[in-house]
Amino acid sequence: MSWISESSLTPFQKFCVNIIKCGPIPKHVAFIMDGNRRYAKKTNVEKAEGHSRGFKNCRNVDSLMELARKKVQKAV
């Protein structure tokens, strides 16, 4: 996928790109937001901050999926 500069992606975003490379784009994707409290405890931040950081990661994935969807529609 030459339209994505993989050098600027986070490890999770690279993981998502590798999934997209494997085959057809799924019509539905679900993310289970689990582990935010454990993350907060492990990094010594408030629970709310752990949830906030988890949400930010979810937004990053959402942006990547939207980019992929637009590129796939152009190719079809």
All heavy atoms as a GROMACS GRO file, in nm:
protein
  605
    1MET      N    1   0.085  -0.118   0.000
    1MET     CA    2   0.000   0.000   0.000
    1MET      C    3   0.089   0.123   0.000
    1MET      O    4   0.119   0.180   0.103
    1MET     CB    5  -0.090  -0.001   0.121
    1MET     CG    6  -0.187  -0.116   0.124
    1MET     SD    7  -0.314  -0.087   0.244
    1MET     CE    8  -0.441  -0.181   0.172
    2SER      N    9   0.129   0.163  -0.116
    2SER     CA   10   0.222   0.274  -0.128
    2SER      C   11   0.160   0.407  -0.091
    2SER      O   12   0.230   0.504  -0.074
    2SER     CB   13   0.275   0.280  -0.271
    2SER     OG   14   0.168   0.299  -0.360
    3TRP      N   15   0.030   0.414  -0.076
    3TRP     CA   16  -0.036   0.540  -0.042
    3TRP      C   17  -0.028   0.572   0.106
    3TRP      O   18  -0.066   0.678   0.150
    3TRP     CB   19  -0.180   0.540  -0.090
    3TRP     CG   20  -0.256   0.416  -0.057
    3TRP    CD1   21  -0.265   0.302  -0.132
    3TRP    CD2   22  -0.333   0.389   0.059
    3TRP    NE1   23  -0.342   0.209  -0.070
    3TRP    CE2   24  -0.387   0.260   0.048
    3TRP    CE3   25  -0.364   0.464   0.173
    3TRP    CZ2   26  -0.466   0.202   0.145
    3TRP    CZ3   27  -0.445   0.407   0.269
    3TRP    CH2   28  -0.494   0.278   0.254
    4ILE      N   29   0.026   0.479   0.187
    4ILE     CA   30   0.046   0.504   0.330
    4ILE      C   31   0.195   0.503   0.358
    4ILE      O   32   0.264   0.407   0.325
    4ILE     CB   33  -0.023   0.397   0.417
    4ILE    CG1   34  -0.174   0.402   0.399
    4ILE    CG2   35   0.013   0.416   0.564
    4ILE    CD1   36  -0.249   0.296   0.476
    5SER      N   37   0.245   0.610   0.418
    5SER     CA   38   0.385   0.616   0.457
    5SER      C   39   0.400   0.538   0.587
    5SER      O   40   0.373   0.590   0.695
    5SER     CB   41   0.428   0.761   0.476
    5SER     OG   42   0.559   0.766   0.526
    6GLU      N   43   0.444   0.413   0.577
    6GLU     CA   44   0.449   0.326   0.694
    6GLU      C   45   0.550   0.370   0.797
    6GLU      O   46   0.541   0.332   0.913
    6GLU     CB   47   0.474   0.181   0.650
    6GLU     CG   48   0.355   0.123   0.576
    6GLU     CD   49   0.365  -0.026   0.556
    6GLU    OE1   50   0.421  -0.094   0.642
    6GLU    OE2   51   0.316  -0.073   0.452
    7SER      N   52   0.648   0.451   0.759
    7SER     CA   53   0.750   0.493   0.855
    7SER      C   54   0.692   0.585   0.962
    7SER      O   55   0.749   0.596   1.071
    7SER     CB   56   0.865   0.563   0.784
    7SER     OG   57   0.818   0.679   0.719
    8SER      N   58   0.580   0.651   0.936
    8SER     CA   59   0.523   0.743   1.033
    8SER      C   60   0.410   0.681   1.116
    8SER      O   61   0.346   0.750   1.194
    8SER     CB   62   0.469   0.868   0.961
    8SER     OG   63   0.363   0.830   0.874
    9LEU      N   64   0.388   0.552   1.101
    9LEU     CA   65   0.278   0.486   1.172
    9LEU      C   66   0.324   0.427   1.305
    9LEU      O   67   0.438   0.387   1.320
    9LEU     CB   68   0.219   0.375   1.086
    9LEU     CG   69   0.160   0.416   0.951
    9LEU    CD1   70   0.111   0.293   0.876
    9LEU    CD2   71   0.050   0.517   0.967
   10THR      N   72   0.230   0.419   1.398
   10THR     CA   73   0.256   0.352   1.525
   10THR      C   74   0.256   0.201   1.500
   10THR      O   75   0.206   0.155   1.396
   10THR     CB   76   0.148   0.386   1.629
   10THR    OG1   77   0.024   0.329   1.585
   10THR    CG2   78   0.134   0.536   1.649
   11PRO      N   79   0.308   0.123   1.594
   11PRO     CA   80   0.304  -0.022   1.575
   11PRO      C   81   0.163  -0.076   1.553
   11PRO      O   82   0.142  -0.165   1.470
   11PRO     CB   83   0.365  -0.076   1.705
   11PRO     CG   84   0.456   0.033   1.750
   11PRO     CD   85   0.386   0.161   1.712
   12PHE      N   86   0.064  -0.022   1.624
   12PHE     CA   87  -0.073  -0.070   1.606
   12PHE      C   88  -0.126  -0.033   1.468
   12PHE      O   89  -0.193  -0.113   1.403
   12PHE     CB   90  -0.165  -0.014   1.715
   12PHE     CG   91  -0.304  -0.072   1.707
   12PHE    CD1   92  -0.328  -0.203   1.742
   12PHE    CD2   93  -0.409   0.005   1.662
   12PHE    CE1   94  -0.455  -0.258   1.733
   12PHE    CE2   95  -0.536  -0.048   1.653
   12PHE     CZ   96  -0.559  -0.180   1.689
   13GLN      N   97  -0.093   0.087   1.420
   13GLN     CA   98  -0.136   0.127   1.286
   13GLN      C   99  -0.070   0.039   1.180
   13GLN      O  100  -0.134   0.002   1.082
   13GLN     CB  101  -0.104   0.274   1.263
   13GLN     CG  102  -0.192   0.367   1.344
   13GLN     CD  103  -0.147   0.511   1.340
   13GLN    OE1  104  -0.029   0.540   1.326
   13GLN    NE2  105  -0.241   0.603   1.353
   14LYS      N  106   0.058   0.004   1.200
   14LYS     CA  107   0.125  -0.088   1.107
   14LYS      C  108   0.056  -0.223   1.107
   14LYS      O  109   0.041  -0.286   1.002
   14LYS     CB  110   0.272  -0.103   1.147
   14LYS     CG  111   0.354   0.020   1.116
   14LYS     CD  112   0.498   0.001   1.159
   14LYS     CE  113   0.577   0.128   1.136
   14LYS     NZ  114   0.716   0.117   1.178
   15PHE      N  115   0.013  -0.268   1.225
   15PHE     CA  116  -0.062  -0.393   1.236
   15PHE      C  117  -0.190  -0.386   1.152
   15PHE      O  118  -0.220  -0.478   1.076
   15PHE     CB  119  -0.095  -0.419   1.384
   15PHE     CG  120  -0.189  -0.533   1.407
   15PHE    CD1  121  -0.146  -0.664   1.394
   15PHE    CD2  122  -0.320  -0.508   1.444
   15PHE    CE1  123  -0.233  -0.769   1.416
   15PHE    CE2  124  -0.408  -0.611   1.466
   15PHE     CZ  125  -0.365  -0.743   1.452
   16CYS      N  126  -0.262  -0.274   1.163
   16CYS     CA  127  -0.386  -0.257   1.085
   16CYS      C  128  -0.358  -0.257   0.936
   16CYS      O  129  -0.432  -0.317   0.858
   16CYS     CB  130  -0.457  -0.129   1.127
   16CYS     SG  131  -0.527  -0.134   1.292
   17VAL      N  132  -0.251  -0.190   0.894
   17VAL     CA  133  -0.215  -0.187   0.753
   17VAL      C  134  -0.185  -0.328   0.703
   17VAL      O  135  -0.227  -0.367   0.594
   17VAL     CB  136  -0.095  -0.093   0.729
   17VAL    CG1  137  -0.040  -0.110   0.587
   17VAL    CG2  138  -0.136   0.051   0.752
   18ASN      N  139  -0.114  -0.407   0.784
   18ASN     CA  140  -0.083  -0.545   0.744
   18ASN      C  141  -0.210  -0.629   0.729
   18ASN      O  142  -0.217  -0.714   0.642
   18ASN     CB  143   0.013  -0.609   0.843
   18ASN     CG  144   0.154  -0.556   0.827
   18ASN    OD1  145   0.192  -0.514   0.718
   18ASN    ND2  146   0.229  -0.555   0.934
   19ILE      N  147  -0.308  -0.605   0.812
   19ILE     CA  148  -0.436  -0.676   0.798
   19ILE      C  149  -0.503  -0.636   0.667
   19ILE      O  150  -0.553  -0.721   0.593
   19ILE     CB  151  -0.528  -0.646   0.918
   19ILE    CG1  152  -0.472  -0.712   1.044
   19ILE    CG2  153  -0.671  -0.693   0.890
   19ILE    CD1  154  -0.546  -0.677   1.171
   20ILE      N  155  -0.501  -0.507   0.637
   20ILE     CA  156  -0.563  -0.458   0.513
   20ILE      C  157  -0.493  -0.520   0.392
   20ILE      O  158  -0.558  -0.556   0.293
   20ILE     CB  159  -0.558  -0.304   0.508
   20ILE    CG1  160  -0.651  -0.246   0.615
   20ILE    CG2  161  -0.597  -0.252   0.370
   20ILE    CD1  162  -0.636  -0.098   0.637
   21LYS      N  163  -0.362  -0.536   0.399
   21LYS     CA  164  -0.286  -0.593   0.287
   21LYS      C  165  -0.322  -0.739   0.261
   21LYS      O  166  -0.302  -0.789   0.151
   21LYS     CB  167  -0.136  -0.584   0.315
   21LYS     CG  168  -0.079  -0.446   0.305
   21LYS     CD  169   0.071  -0.453   0.338
   21LYS     CE  170   0.138  -0.319   0.331
   21LYS     NZ  171   0.281  -0.328   0.366
   22CYS      N  172  -0.373  -0.808   0.363
   22CYS     CA  173  -0.397  -0.952   0.352
   22CYS      C  174  -0.516  -0.990   0.265
   22CYS      O  175  -0.527  -1.104   0.223
   22CYS     CB  176  -0.417  -1.012   0.491
   22CYS     SG  177  -0.265  -1.019   0.586
   23GLY      N  178  -0.606  -0.899   0.242
   23GLY     CA  179  -0.720  -0.940   0.162
   23GLY      C  180  -0.829  -0.836   0.161
   23GLY      O  181  -0.804  -0.718   0.186
   24PRO      N  182  -0.951  -0.879   0.134
   24PRO     CA  183  -1.063  -0.786   0.124
   24PRO      C  184  -1.082  -0.706   0.254
   24PRO      O  185  -1.060  -0.758   0.363
   24PRO     CB  186  -1.184  -0.876   0.100
   24PRO     CG  187  -1.129  -1.007   0.060
   24PRO     CD  188  -0.992  -1.018   0.116
   25ILE      N  189  -1.123  -0.583   0.239
   25ILE     CA  190  -1.150  -0.497   0.354
   25ILE      C  191  -1.280  -0.546   0.418
   25ILE      O  192  -1.382  -0.563   0.350
   25ILE     CB  193  -1.168  -0.350   0.310
   25ILE    CG1  194  -1.046  -0.302   0.234
   25ILE    CG2  195  -1.200  -0.262   0.429
   25ILE    CD1  196  -0.921  -0.291   0.316
   26PRO      N  197  -1.278  -0.570   0.550
   26PRO     CA  198  -1.402  -0.612   0.615
   26PRO      C  199  -1.504  -0.500   0.614
   26PRO      O  200  -1.470  -0.382   0.615
   26PRO     CB  201  -1.358  -0.645   0.758
   26PRO     CG  202  -1.227  -0.579   0.775
   26PRO     CD  203  -1.166  -0.562   0.640
   27LYS      N  204  -1.631  -0.537   0.611
   27LYS     CA  205  -1.737  -0.436   0.613
   27LYS      C  206  -1.764  -0.387   0.755
   27LYS      O  207  -1.815  -0.278   0.774
   27LYS     CB  208  -1.865  -0.494   0.553
   27LYS     CG  209  -1.851  -0.521   0.405
   27LYS     CD  210  -1.978  -0.574   0.347
   27LYS     CE  211  -1.957  -0.601   0.199
   27LYS     NZ  212  -2.074  -0.658   0.136
   28HIS      N  213  -1.732  -0.468   0.853
   28HIS     CA  214  -1.755  -0.432   0.993
   28HIS      C  215  -1.630  -0.465   1.074
   28HIS      O  216  -1.571  -0.571   1.055
   28HIS     CB  217  -1.875  -0.507   1.050
   28HIS     CG  218  -2.001  -0.484   0.975
   28HIS    ND1  219  -2.074  -0.369   0.987
   28HIS    CD2  220  -2.064  -0.561   0.883
   28HIS    CE1  221  -2.178  -0.376   0.906
   28HIS    NE2  222  -2.174  -0.491   0.842
   29VAL      N  223  -1.595  -0.374   1.162
   29VAL     CA  224  -1.481  -0.396   1.252
   29VAL      C  225  -1.526  -0.358   1.392
   29VAL      O  226  -1.592  -0.257   1.411
   29VAL     CB  227  -1.360  -0.308   1.211
   29VAL    CG1  228  -1.245  -0.326   1.308
   29VAL    CG2  229  -1.317  -0.339   1.070
   30ALA      N  230  -1.490  -0.441   1.489
   30ALA     CA  231  -1.526  -0.412   1.628
   30ALA      C  232  -1.398  -0.405   1.711
   30ALA      O  233  -1.306  -0.483   1.692
   30ALA     CB  234  -1.617  -0.520   1.683
   31PHE      N  235  -1.394  -0.310   1.802
   31PHE     CA  236  -1.283  -0.298   1.895
   31PHE      C  237  -1.339  -0.308   2.036
   31PHE      O  238  -1.434  -0.237   2.070
   31PHE     CB  239  -1.211  -0.163   1.879
   31PHE     CG  240  -1.140  -0.150   1.748
   31PHE    CD1  241  -1.201  -0.089   1.640
   31PHE    CD2  242  -1.014  -0.202   1.731
   31PHE    CE1  243  -1.137  -0.077   1.519
   31PHE    CE2  244  -0.948  -0.193   1.610
   31PHE     CZ  245  -1.010  -0.130   1.503
   32ILE      N  246  -1.280  -0.393   2.114
   32ILE     CA  247  -1.322  -0.407   2.253
   32ILE      C  248  -1.226  -0.324   2.337
   32ILE      O  249  -1.107  -0.353   2.342
   32ILE     CB  250  -1.320  -0.555   2.298
   32ILE    CG1  251  -1.416  -0.634   2.211
   32ILE    CG2  252  -1.352  -0.566   2.446
   32ILE    CD1  253  -1.409  -0.784   2.231
   33MET      N  254  -1.279  -0.220   2.397
   33MET     CA  255  -1.196  -0.129   2.476
   33MET      C  256  -1.176  -0.189   2.614
   33MET      O  257  -1.244  -0.156   2.710
   33MET     CB  258  -1.263   0.009   2.484
   33MET     CG  259  -1.282   0.076   2.349
   33MET     SD  260  -1.126   0.112   2.267
   33MET     CE  261  -1.066   0.242   2.370
   34ASP      N  262  -1.080  -0.278   2.622
   34ASP     CA  263  -1.051  -0.349   2.745
   34ASP      C  264  -0.908  -0.317   2.788
   34ASP      O  265  -0.820  -0.303   2.705
   34ASP     CB  266  -1.067  -0.500   2.723
   34ASP     CG  267  -1.053  -0.579   2.851
   34ASP    OD1  268  -1.085  -0.525   2.958
   34ASP    OD2  269  -1.008  -0.693   2.843
   35GLY      N  270  -0.887  -0.302   2.916
   35GLY     CA  271  -0.751  -0.284   2.966
   35GLY      C  272  -0.713  -0.141   3.000
   35GLY      O  273  -0.600  -0.116   3.039
   36ASN      N  274  -0.806  -0.048   2.984
   36ASN     CA  275  -0.773   0.091   3.014
   36ASN      C  276  -0.743   0.113   3.162
   36ASN      O  277  -0.652   0.189   3.196
   36ASN     CB  278  -0.885   0.185   2.969
   36ASN     CG  279  -0.899   0.187   2.818
   36ASN    OD1  280  -0.801   0.173   2.747
   36ASN    ND2  281  -1.020   0.202   2.770
   37ARG      N  282  -0.816   0.047   3.250
   37ARG     CA  283  -0.788   0.060   3.393
   37ARG      C  284  -0.656  -0.004   3.429
   37ARG      O  285  -0.579   0.050   3.509
   37ARG     CB  286  -0.900  -0.002   3.476
   37ARG     CG  287  -1.025   0.081   3.477
   37ARG     CD  288  -1.126   0.023   3.573
   37ARG     NE  289  -1.257   0.052   3.520
   37ARG     CZ  290  -1.366  -0.012   3.549
   37ARG    NH1  291  -1.363  -0.114   3.633
   37ARG    NH2  292  -1.480   0.020   3.496
   38ARG      N  293  -0.629  -0.122   3.371
   38ARG     CA  294  -0.499  -0.187   3.397
   38ARG      C  295  -0.385  -0.100   3.348
   38ARG      O  296  -0.282  -0.086   3.414
   38ARG     CB  297  -0.493  -0.324   3.329
   38ARG     CG  298  -0.576  -0.430   3.399
   38ARG     CD  299  -0.547  -0.568   3.342
   38ARG     NE  300  -0.573  -0.579   3.199
   38ARG     CZ  301  -0.691  -0.610   3.146
   38ARG    NH1  302  -0.794  -0.633   3.226
   38ARG    NH2  303  -0.706  -0.618   3.016
   39TYR      N  304  -0.402  -0.040   3.230
   39TYR     CA  305  -0.300   0.050   3.176
   39TYR      C  306  -0.278   0.168   3.272
   39TYR      O  307  -0.164   0.205   3.300
   39TYR     CB  308  -0.342   0.101   3.038
   39TYR     CG  309  -0.255   0.214   2.988
   39TYR    CD1  310  -0.130   0.187   2.933
   39TYR    CD2  311  -0.296   0.346   3.000
   39TYR    CE1  312  -0.049   0.290   2.889
   39TYR    CE2  313  -0.216   0.449   2.958
   39TYR     CZ  314  -0.092   0.421   2.902
   39TYR     OH  315  -0.012   0.525   2.860
   40ALA      N  316  -0.388   0.226   3.321
   40ALA     CA  317  -0.377   0.340   3.412
   40ALA      C  318  -0.302   0.301   3.539
   40ALA      O  319  -0.214   0.375   3.587
   40ALA     CB  320  -0.516   0.393   3.447
   41LYS      N  321  -0.335   0.186   3.592
   41LYS     CA  322  -0.268   0.139   3.714
   41LYS      C  323  -0.120   0.115   3.688
   41LYS      O  324  -0.034   0.153   3.768
   41LYS     CB  325  -0.335   0.012   3.765
   41LYS     CG  326  -0.285  -0.036   3.898
   41LYS     CD  327  -0.365  -0.155   3.947
   41LYS     CE  328  -0.315  -0.201   4.084
   41LYS     NZ  329  -0.392  -0.314   4.132
   42LYS      N  330  -0.089   0.053   3.576
   42LYS     CA  331   0.050   0.020   3.542
   42LYS      C  332   0.134   0.145   3.520
   42LYS      O  333   0.252   0.148   3.554
   42LYS     CB  334   0.051  -0.065   3.414
   42LYS     CG  335   0.186  -0.111   3.370
   42LYS     CD  336   0.174  -0.198   3.245
   42LYS     CE  337   0.310  -0.241   3.193
   42LYS     NZ  338   0.297  -0.320   3.071
   43THR      N  339   0.074   0.250   3.465
   43THR     CA  340   0.147   0.373   3.435
   43THR      C  341   0.127   0.482   3.540
   43THR      O  342   0.170   0.595   3.520
   43THR     CB  343   0.108   0.428   3.297
   43THR    OG1  344  -0.033   0.451   3.294
   43THR    CG2  345   0.147   0.331   3.186
   44ASN      N  346   0.060   0.445   3.649
   44ASN     CA  347   0.037   0.539   3.761
   44ASN      C  348  -0.034   0.667   3.720
   44ASN      O  349   0.008   0.777   3.755
   44ASN     CB  350   0.169   0.572   3.831
   44ASN     CG  351   0.230   0.452   3.898
   44ASN    OD1  352   0.158   0.372   3.959
   44ASN    ND2  353   0.360   0.436   3.885
   45VAL      N  354  -0.140   0.651   3.641
   45VAL     CA  355  -0.226   0.766   3.607
   45VAL      C  356  -0.368   0.734   3.655
   45VAL      O  357  -0.400   0.621   3.688
   45VAL     CB  358  -0.225   0.796   3.454
   45VAL    CG1  359  -0.086   0.834   3.408
   45VAL    CG2  360  -0.278   0.680   3.374
   46GLU      N  361  -0.449   0.838   3.661
   46GLU     CA  362  -0.589   0.820   3.702
   46GLU      C  363  -0.662   0.731   3.601
   46GLU      O  364  -0.626   0.727   3.483
   46GLU     CB  365  -0.659   0.956   3.711
   46GLU     CG  366  -0.604   1.047   3.819
   46GLU     CD  367  -0.635   0.996   3.958
   46GLU    OE1  368  -0.745   0.940   3.978
   46GLU    OE2  369  -0.549   1.012   4.048
   47LYS      N  370  -0.767   0.664   3.649
   47LYS     CA  371  -0.846   0.577   3.560
   47LYS      C  372  -0.902   0.656   3.442
   47LYS      O  373  -0.901   0.607   3.329
   47LYS     CB  374  -0.961   0.513   3.637
   47LYS     CG  375  -0.917   0.409   3.737
   47LYS     CD  376  -1.037   0.353   3.811
   47LYS     CE  377  -0.993   0.261   3.923
   47LYS     NZ  378  -1.106   0.214   4.002
   48ALA      N  379  -0.949   0.777   3.470
   48ALA     CA  380  -1.005   0.859   3.362
   48ALA      C  381  -0.900   0.887   3.254
   48ALA      O  382  -0.931   0.888   3.134
   48ALA     CB  383  -1.060   0.990   3.417
   49GLU      N  384  -0.776   0.908   3.295
   49GLU     CA  385  -0.668   0.932   3.198
   49GLU      C  386  -0.641   0.805   3.117
   49GLU      O  387  -0.615   0.812   2.996
   49GLU     CB  388  -0.540   0.977   3.268
   49GLU     CG  389  -0.423   1.001   3.176
   49GLU     CD  390  -0.444   1.113   3.075
   49GLU    OE1  391  -0.531   1.200   3.096
   49GLU    OE2  392  -0.373   1.113   2.973
   50GLY      N  393  -0.647   0.689   3.180
   50GLY     CA  394  -0.631   0.564   3.108
   50GLY      C  395  -0.738   0.546   3.002
   50GLY      O  396  -0.710   0.507   2.888
   51HIS      N  397  -0.863   0.581   3.036
   51HIS     CA  398  -0.973   0.572   2.939
   51HIS      C  399  -0.954   0.675   2.827
   51HIS      O  400  -0.980   0.647   2.710
   51HIS     CB  401  -1.107   0.593   3.008
   51HIS     CG  402  -1.150   0.475   3.090
   51HIS    ND1  403  -1.197   0.359   3.033
   51HIS    CD2  404  -1.150   0.455   3.224
   51HIS    CE1  405  -1.227   0.272   3.128
   51HIS    NE2  406  -1.198   0.328   3.245
   52SER      N  407  -0.907   0.794   2.863
   52SER     CA  408  -0.885   0.899   2.764
   52SER      C  409  -0.779   0.857   2.663
   52SER      O  410  -0.795   0.874   2.542
   52SER     CB  411  -0.842   1.028   2.834
   52SER     OG  412  -0.814   1.129   2.742
   53ARG      N  413  -0.670   0.798   2.711
   53ARG     CA  414  -0.564   0.752   2.620
   53ARG      C  415  -0.613   0.638   2.532
   53ARG      O  416  -0.579   0.630   2.414
   53ARG     CB  417  -0.441   0.711   2.700
   53ARG     CG  418  -0.372   0.829   2.765
   53ARG     CD  419  -0.250   0.787   2.841
   53ARG     NE  420  -0.196   0.899   2.917
   53ARG     CZ  421  -0.088   0.891   2.993
   53ARG    NH1  422  -0.023   0.775   3.006
   53ARG    NH2  423  -0.044   0.996   3.059
   54GLY      N  424  -0.695   0.550   2.587
   54GLY     CA  425  -0.753   0.442   2.508
   54GLY      C  426  -0.842   0.496   2.397
   54GLY      O  427  -0.840   0.448   2.284
   55PHE      N  428  -0.920   0.600   2.430
   55PHE     CA  429  -1.007   0.662   2.331
   55PHE      C  430  -0.925   0.728   2.221
   55PHE      O  431  -0.961   0.718   2.102
   55PHE     CB  432  -1.098   0.765   2.398
   55PHE     CG  433  -1.191   0.834   2.303
   55PHE    CD1  434  -1.298   0.766   2.247
   55PHE    CD2  435  -1.170   0.965   2.267
   55PHE    CE1  436  -1.383   0.828   2.158
   55PHE    CE2  437  -1.253   1.029   2.178
   55PHE     CZ  438  -1.360   0.961   2.123
   56LYS      N  439  -0.815   0.792   2.257
   56LYS     CA  440  -0.729   0.855   2.155
   56LYS      C  441  -0.677   0.750   2.058
   56LYS      O  442  -0.672   0.773   1.937
   56LYS     CB  443  -0.612   0.929   2.221
   56LYS     CG  444  -0.652   1.058   2.286
   56LYS     CD  445  -0.532   1.124   2.351
   56LYS     CE  446  -0.575   1.247   2.429
   56LYS     NZ  447  -0.462   1.305   2.504
   57ASN      N  448  -0.637   0.633   2.109
   57ASN     CA  449  -0.591   0.526   2.022
   57ASN      C  450  -0.702   0.478   1.930
   57ASN      O  451  -0.679   0.447   1.814
   57ASN     CB  452  -0.535   0.410   2.103
   57ASN     CG  453  -0.399   0.440   2.159
   57ASN    OD1  454  -0.323   0.516   2.102
   57ASN    ND2  455  -0.367   0.383   2.273
   58CYS      N  456  -0.822   0.473   1.982
   58CYS     CA  457  -0.937   0.431   1.901
   58CYS      C  458  -0.961   0.531   1.788
   58CYS      O  459  -0.988   0.492   1.675
   58CYS     CB  460  -1.061   0.418   1.989
   58CYS     SG  461  -1.201   0.344   1.905
   59ARG      N  462  -0.947   0.660   1.817
   59ARG     CA  463  -0.963   0.762   1.712
   59ARG      C  464  -0.856   0.747   1.606
   59ARG      O  465  -0.884   0.766   1.487
   59ARG     CB  466  -0.958   0.903   1.772
   59ARG     CG  467  -1.084   0.940   1.844
   59ARG     CD  468  -1.090   1.088   1.872
   59ARG     NE  469  -0.960   1.139   1.915
   59ARG     CZ  470  -0.942   1.236   2.002
   59ARG    NH1  471  -1.045   1.293   2.058
   59ARG    NH2  472  -0.822   1.277   2.034
   60ASN      N  473  -0.733   0.713   1.645
   60ASN     CA  474  -0.626   0.692   1.548
   60ASN      C  475  -0.660   0.577   1.454
   60ASN      O  476  -0.639   0.586   1.333
   60ASN     CB  477  -0.493   0.664   1.618
   60ASN     CG  478  -0.438   0.784   1.690
   60ASN    OD1  479  -0.475   0.897   1.662
   60ASN    ND2  480  -0.350   0.759   1.785
   61VAL      N  481  -0.711   0.470   1.509
   61VAL     CA  482  -0.750   0.354   1.427
   61VAL      C  483  -0.865   0.392   1.336
   61VAL      O  484  -0.866   0.357   1.218
   61VAL     CB  485  -0.787   0.234   1.517
   61VAL    CG1  486  -0.849   0.122   1.434
   61VAL    CG2  487  -0.665   0.185   1.592
   62ASP      N  488  -0.962   0.468   1.387
   62ASP     CA  489  -1.076   0.512   1.307
   62ASP      C  490  -1.028   0.595   1.188
   62ASP      O  491  -1.075   0.577   1.076
   62ASP     CB  492  -1.173   0.592   1.394
   62ASP     CG  493  -1.301   0.625   1.321
   62ASP    OD1  494  -1.358   0.535   1.256
   62ASP    OD2  495  -1.345   0.742   1.330
   63SER      N  496  -0.932   0.684   1.211
   63SER     CA  497  -0.878   0.766   1.102
   63SER      C  498  -0.810   0.680   0.997
   63SER      O  499  -0.826   0.702   0.877
   63SER     CB  500  -0.779   0.868   1.157
   63SER     OG  501  -0.842   0.956   1.246
   64LEU      N  502  -0.734   0.582   1.041
   64LEU     CA  503  -0.664   0.492   0.949
   64LEU      C  504  -0.764   0.411   0.866
   64LEU      O  505  -0.749   0.396   0.745
   64LEU     CB  506  -0.571   0.399   1.025
   64LEU     CG  507  -0.491   0.302   0.941
   64LEU    CD1  508  -0.396   0.376   0.848
   64LEU    CD2  509  -0.413   0.208   1.031
   65MET      N  510  -0.868   0.361   0.931
   65MET     CA  511  -0.970   0.283   0.860
   65MET      C  512  -1.044   0.370   0.759
   65MET      O  513  -1.076   0.325   0.649
   65MET     CB  514  -1.068   0.219   0.959
   65MET     CG  515  -1.004   0.117   1.051
   65MET     SD  516  -0.927  -0.020   0.966
   65MET     CE  517  -1.070  -0.109   0.912
   66GLU      N  518  -1.071   0.496   0.793
   66GLU     CA  519  -1.139   0.587   0.701
   66GLU      C  520  -1.051   0.613   0.579
   66GLU      O  521  -1.098   0.614   0.466
   66GLU     CB  522  -1.174   0.718   0.771
   66GLU     CG  523  -1.246   0.818   0.683
   66GLU     CD  524  -1.382   0.771   0.635
   66GLU    OE1  525  -1.442   0.680   0.695
   66GLU    OE2  526  -1.431   0.827   0.535
   67LEU      N  527  -0.922   0.633   0.601
   67LEU     CA  528  -0.828   0.652   0.492
   67LEU      C  529  -0.827   0.530   0.400
   67LEU      O  530  -0.834   0.542   0.278
   67LEU     CB  531  -0.688   0.679   0.546
   67LEU     CG  532  -0.576   0.692   0.444
   67LEU    CD1  533  -0.598   0.814   0.356
   67LEU    CD2  534  -0.442   0.702   0.515
   68ALA      N  535  -0.821   0.413   0.458
   68ALA     CA  536  -0.821   0.290   0.380
   68ALA      C  537  -0.951   0.276   0.300
   68ALA      O  538  -0.948   0.239   0.182
   68ALA     CB  539  -0.803   0.169   0.471
   69ARG      N  540  -1.063   0.308   0.362
   69ARG     CA  541  -1.193   0.297   0.292
   69ARG      C  542  -1.197   0.388   0.171
   69ARG      O  543  -1.240   0.348   0.062
   69ARG     CB  544  -1.307   0.332   0.388
   69ARG     CG  545  -1.445   0.309   0.327
   69ARG     CD  546  -1.555   0.363   0.416
   69ARG     NE  547  -1.548   0.505   0.435
   69ARG     CZ  548  -1.588   0.597   0.345
   69ARG    NH1  549  -1.637   0.558   0.229
   69ARG    NH2  550  -1.579   0.726   0.369
   70LYS      N  551  -1.150   0.511   0.185
   70LYS     CA  552  -1.151   0.606   0.072
   70LYS      C  553  -1.063   0.556  -0.041
   70LYS      O  554  -1.099   0.564  -0.157
   70LYS     CB  555  -1.103   0.743   0.120
   70LYS     CG  556  -1.204   0.816   0.204
   70LYS     CD  557  -1.149   0.950   0.251
   70LYS     CE  558  -1.247   1.019   0.341
   70LYS     NZ  559  -1.195   1.147   0.392
   71LYS      N  560  -0.947   0.503  -0.008
   71LYS     CA  561  -0.855   0.454  -0.111
   71LYS      C  562  -0.913   0.333  -0.182
   71LYS      O  563  -0.897   0.317  -0.303
   71LYS     CB  564  -0.719   0.423  -0.051
   71LYS     CG  565  -0.647   0.544   0.001
   71LYS     CD  566  -0.619   0.643  -0.109
   71LYS     CE  567  -0.547   0.765  -0.057
   71LYS     NZ  568  -0.515   0.861  -0.162
   72VAL      N  569  -0.979   0.245  -0.109
   72VAL     CA  570  -1.038   0.126  -0.170
   72VAL      C  571  -1.151   0.167  -0.263
   72VAL      O  572  -1.163   0.114  -0.373
   72VAL     CB  573  -1.087   0.027  -0.062
   72VAL    CG1  574  -1.174  -0.081  -0.122
   72VAL    CG2  575  -0.968  -0.034   0.012
   73GLN      N  576  -1.232   0.263  -0.223
   73GLN     CA  577  -1.342   0.308  -0.309
   73GLN      C  578  -1.289   0.368  -0.439
   73GLN      O  579  -1.347   0.350  -0.545
   73GLN     CB  580  -1.428   0.411  -0.237
   73GLN     CG  581  -1.519   0.348  -0.133
   73GLN     CD  582  -1.605   0.451  -0.062
   73GLN    OE1  583  -1.578   0.570  -0.066
   73GLN    NE2  584  -1.707   0.405   0.005
   74LYS      N  585  -1.177   0.441  -0.433
   74LYS     CA  586  -1.118   0.499  -0.554
   74LYS      C  587  -1.066   0.390  -0.648
   74LYS      O  588  -1.071   0.404  -0.769
   74LYS     CB  589  -1.004   0.593  -0.518
   74LYS     CG  590  -1.049   0.725  -0.462
   74LYS     CD  591  -0.930   0.815  -0.436
   74LYS     CE  592  -0.975   0.946  -0.374
   74LYS     NZ  593  -0.859   1.034  -0.345
   75ALA      N  594  -1.016   0.282  -0.592
   75ALA     CA  595  -0.958   0.175  -0.672
   75ALA      C  596  -1.064   0.090  -0.741
   75ALA      O  597  -1.037   0.026  -0.841
   75ALA     CB  598  -0.869   0.085  -0.584
   76VAL      N  599  -1.184   0.087  -0.686
   76VAL     CA  600  -1.290   0.000  -0.740
   76VAL      C  601  -1.353   0.058  -0.863
   76VAL      O  602  -1.358   0.162  -0.899
   76VAL     CB  603  -1.398  -0.027  -0.633
   76VAL    CG1  604  -1.516  -0.101  -0.692
   76VAL    CG2  605  -1.336  -0.106  -0.522
   0.00000   0.00000   0.00000
